[in-house]
Amino acid sequence: MVRFPRSPALAALLLCLLAACTGGLSPPKNSPYAPGAAQGDGVDGLIVGHRLMAAGEYELALKAYYRAAAEHGANADVLSAIGSADLKLGRLNQAEQMLRRAVEEDQTFVPAWNNLGVVLMERGKVPEAARVFQTAYALDSGQSDAIRENLRLALAKMEKPAYDPPQDKPFKLVRRGAGEYLLLTRQ
């Protein structure tokens, strides 16, 4: 019969030594428990961010893109990705700043030009957006249907802005009891 010492510290030491003799403390290959620390390199933050964007997880994608910026530096691809995530999150000012930086970094990076045009359209800067889409279309040599459609919409909006002048229709306020009123317009 094996007798264990009464001291808990000595018992823990004995248990560790026994585990080391039997092959270590690592779980067997077919263990259902989570493994220890990961070995090797992690997945690129840009790839993770692109997958998260496709899944609609824009906030997590933005964090992945910031990790990619720490790994790769602030290159045009990373800046464009950050700007695209900001655009999807509705942060138009930040998106415009990042996309402008991406375009400054690499004047031939078509996705940055296109996304900058989208941001400018959202912000109501239609003439500038049309120029940006023209640049993207020229750099892409007309290959992308999406850029062609964006350019077409921007040019159409420049020619005929969607502004409805106010219609002066007279109205009449009718009392319908105690404290209740009905607003009628005449045609």
C-alpha positions as CSV (number, residue, x, y, z in Angstrom):
1,M,0.0,0.0,0.0
2,V,1.3,3.5,-1.0
3,R,1.2,6.1,1.7
4,F,1.1,9.7,0.8
5,P,2.8,12.3,2.9
6,R,0.6,14.5,5.0
7,S,2.1,17.8,3.7
8,P,0.0,19.1,0.7
9,A,3.1,20.7,-0.9
10,L,5.0,17.4,-0.7
11,A,2.0,15.5,-2.1
12,A,1.9,18.0,-5.1
13,L,5.6,17.5,-5.8
14,L,5.2,13.8,-5.7
15,L,2.3,13.9,-8.1
16,C,4.3,16.1,-10.5
17,L,7.2,13.7,-10.4
18,L,4.9,10.8,-11.0
19,A,3.3,12.6,-14.0
20,A,6.8,13.4,-15.4
21,C,7.7,9.7,-15.3
22,T,4.6,8.6,-17.2
23,G,5.2,10.9,-20.1
24,G,4.5,14.5,-19.0
25,L,1.5,16.6,-18.2
26,S,0.3,17.0,-21.8
27,P,-3.0,15.5,-22.8
28,P,-3.0,12.5,-25.2
29,K,-3.6,13.1,-28.9
30,N,-7.3,12.1,-28.9
31,S,-8.1,14.1,-25.7
32,P,-11.4,16.1,-25.8
33,Y,-9.8,19.0,-23.9
34,A,-8.3,22.1,-25.4
35,P,-4.6,22.0,-26.3
36,G,-2.0,24.2,-24.6
37,A,-0.4,27.3,-26.1
38,A,-0.5,27.4,-29.9
39,Q,2.8,26.7,-31.7
40,G,3.9,28.5,-34.9
41,D,2.7,31.6,-36.6
42,G,-0.8,33.0,-36.4
43,V,-3.1,33.7,-39.3
44,D,-2.5,37.0,-41.1
45,G,-4.7,39.8,-39.7
46,L,-5.7,40.9,-43.2
47,I,-7.0,37.4,-44.0
48,V,-8.9,37.3,-40.7
49,G,-10.3,40.7,-41.2
50,H,-11.5,39.9,-44.8
51,R,-13.2,36.8,-43.5
52,L,-14.9,38.7,-40.7
53,M,-16.0,41.4,-43.1
54,A,-17.6,38.7,-45.3
55,A,-19.4,37.4,-42.2
56,G,-20.7,40.8,-41.3
57,E,-18.6,41.2,-38.2
58,Y,-17.3,44.7,-39.0
59,E,-16.1,45.6,-35.5
60,L,-14.1,42.4,-35.1
61,A,-12.7,42.9,-38.6
62,L,-11.6,46.4,-37.7
63,K,-9.6,45.0,-34.7
64,A,-8.1,42.4,-37.0
65,Y,-7.0,45.1,-39.5
66,Y,-5.4,47.1,-36.7
67,R,-3.4,43.9,-35.7
68,A,-2.4,43.6,-39.4
69,A,-1.3,47.3,-39.3
70,A,0.9,46.4,-36.3
71,E,2.4,43.4,-38.2
72,H,2.7,44.9,-41.8
73,G,2.8,48.6,-41.1
74,A,0.4,51.2,-42.5
75,N,0.5,50.2,-46.2
76,A,-2.3,50.9,-48.7
77,D,-3.9,47.5,-48.3
78,V,-4.2,47.8,-44.6
79,L,-5.4,51.4,-44.6
80,S,-7.9,50.6,-47.3
81,A,-9.2,47.6,-45.2
82,I,-9.5,49.8,-42.1
83,G,-11.4,52.4,-44.2
84,S,-13.7,49.8,-45.6
85,A,-14.6,48.5,-42.1
86,D,-15.2,52.1,-40.9
87,L,-17.5,52.6,-43.9
88,K,-19.5,49.5,-43.0
89,L,-19.8,50.7,-39.4
90,G,-21.1,54.1,-40.6
91,R,-18.0,56.0,-39.5
92,L,-17.8,58.1,-42.6
93,N,-15.2,60.7,-41.4
94,Q,-12.8,58.0,-40.2
95,A,-13.4,56.0,-43.4
96,E,-12.6,59.0,-45.6
97,Q,-9.4,59.8,-43.7
98,M,-8.1,56.2,-43.9
99,L,-9.0,55.8,-47.6
100,R,-7.4,59.1,-48.5
101,R,-4.2,57.9,-46.7
102,A,-4.4,54.6,-48.6
103,V,-4.7,56.5,-51.9
104,E,-1.7,58.7,-50.9
105,E,0.3,55.6,-50.0
106,D,-0.4,53.9,-53.4
107,Q,-2.0,55.9,-56.2
108,T,-2.7,52.7,-58.2
109,F,-4.7,50.8,-55.5
110,V,-8.1,50.5,-57.2
111,P,-10.2,49.2,-54.1
112,A,-9.1,52.3,-52.1
113,W,-10.2,54.6,-54.9
114,N,-13.5,52.9,-55.3
115,N,-14.3,52.8,-51.6
116,L,-13.2,56.5,-51.3
117,G,-15.8,57.3,-54.0
118,V,-18.5,55.4,-52.1
119,V,-17.7,57.4,-48.9
120,L,-17.8,60.6,-50.8
121,M,-21.2,59.7,-52.3
122,E,-22.5,58.9,-48.8
123,R,-21.3,62.3,-47.6
124,G,-23.0,64.1,-50.5
125,K,-19.7,65.1,-52.2
126,V,-21.0,63.9,-55.6
127,P,-18.6,65.8,-58.0
128,E,-15.5,64.7,-56.1
129,A,-16.9,61.1,-55.9
130,A,-17.4,61.1,-59.7
131,R,-13.8,62.2,-60.2
132,V,-12.6,59.5,-57.8
133,F,-14.7,56.8,-59.6
134,Q,-13.3,57.9,-62.9
135,T,-9.8,57.4,-61.5
136,A,-10.7,54.0,-60.2
137,Y,-12.3,53.0,-63.5
138,A,-9.3,54.2,-65.5
139,L,-6.9,52.3,-63.2
140,D,-9.0,49.2,-63.4
141,S,-9.2,49.5,-67.2
142,G,-12.9,49.1,-67.1
143,Q,-12.7,45.5,-65.8
144,S,-15.0,45.9,-62.8
145,D,-18.8,46.1,-63.2
146,A,-19.2,47.5,-59.7
147,I,-16.9,50.5,-60.4
148,R,-18.6,51.1,-63.7
149,E,-22.0,51.2,-62.0
150,N,-20.7,53.5,-59.2
151,L,-19.4,55.9,-61.8
152,R,-22.6,55.8,-63.8
153,L,-24.7,56.6,-60.6
154,A,-22.4,59.4,-59.6
155,L,-22.5,61.0,-63.1
156,A,-26.3,60.6,-63.2
157,K,-26.6,62.2,-59.8
158,M,-24.5,65.1,-60.9
159,E,-26.7,65.7,-64.0
160,K,-30.0,65.5,-62.1
161,P,-29.7,65.9,-58.4
162,A,-32.5,64.4,-56.4
163,Y,-33.9,67.6,-54.9
164,D,-37.7,67.9,-54.5
165,P,-38.7,71.5,-54.1
166,P,-41.2,72.1,-51.3
167,Q,-44.8,72.0,-52.4
168,D,-46.8,74.8,-51.0
169,K,-50.1,73.1,-50.2
170,P,-52.5,75.1,-48.0
171,F,-53.6,73.3,-44.9
172,K,-56.5,73.6,-42.5
173,L,-56.6,72.7,-38.8
174,V,-59.9,71.3,-37.7
175,R,-60.9,70.8,-34.1
176,R,-62.4,67.4,-33.3
177,G,-63.4,67.6,-29.7
178,A,-61.6,68.6,-26.5
179,G,-57.9,69.0,-27.3
180,E,-58.0,66.9,-30.5
181,Y,-57.2,68.4,-33.9
182,L,-57.0,67.1,-37.4
183,L,-54.6,68.5,-40.0
184,L,-56.1,68.6,-43.5
185,T,-54.3,69.6,-46.8
186,R,-56.1,70.9,-49.8
187,Q,-55.2,69.5,-53.2
